[in-house]
Amino acid sequence: MFALLNSCEVKEYRYFPRRKDPKKVLQCAHFKSCHMRFLCQNKDFVRSCKLCYDTKLGIRQCSLICPDYQETIFPKLQKAPYVCNGCLKFRRCDLQHALYSPQQADESSHDLLVSCRDGINQSPADIALLDELISPLLKQGNHSLIFMLIMVMKSLAAGGLFTIILTGEFLLPKILI
């Protein structure tokens, strides 16, 4: 049975493969409306810089030296279905492709779920810092101050703090817990 794909899921789990020729510079997003002049060393060339073409590299010179250069983003990737899967022009297109693979999406989704349930998601250095801040407050009985501190830090939810305390990561005596 086929599952219907949500466009948000496709957008979240799409991937961008390497282009065939990554050294080839794509046409600038401002190419059609660009009127930039005198960027190159040739000061006798009075026409627009977008007309200079380097035959050795096979690209327009302005894309290498222009400060306003922006790589072209294919407009169809900005709206649903957000990917190039099934596009008829896929092989001829030089722009950056976006693809969706259900197997890769399933694997990355599964990895995310496993990592969320993997216990404490803090480094030992972060736990030591929290221990220095929170253990004295707990010993003094300032429980509300601890939660205000967490709200300011926004690095650890209150439930995560309880998990760290109950697993014995802090240097608190068991009587206080």
VENRAUR-V273500 format. One record per run of one state. SS is the DSSP state (alpha for helix, beta for strand, coil for the rest). FROM is the first residue (numbers start at 0). LEN is the number of residues. If there is no record, write none. Layout:
SS,FROM,LEN
SS,FROM,LEN
This chain:
coil,0,6
alpha,6,7
coil,13,1
beta,14,1
coil,15,12
beta,27,1
coil,28,20
alpha,48,3
coil,51,1
beta,52,2
coil,54,4
beta,58,2
coil,60,1
alpha,61,4
coil,65,5
beta,70,1
coil,71,3
alpha,74,4
coil,78,20
beta,98,1
coil,99,2
alpha,101,15
coil,116,7
alpha,123,17
coil,140,2
alpha,142,11
coil,153,4
alpha,157,9
coil,166,11
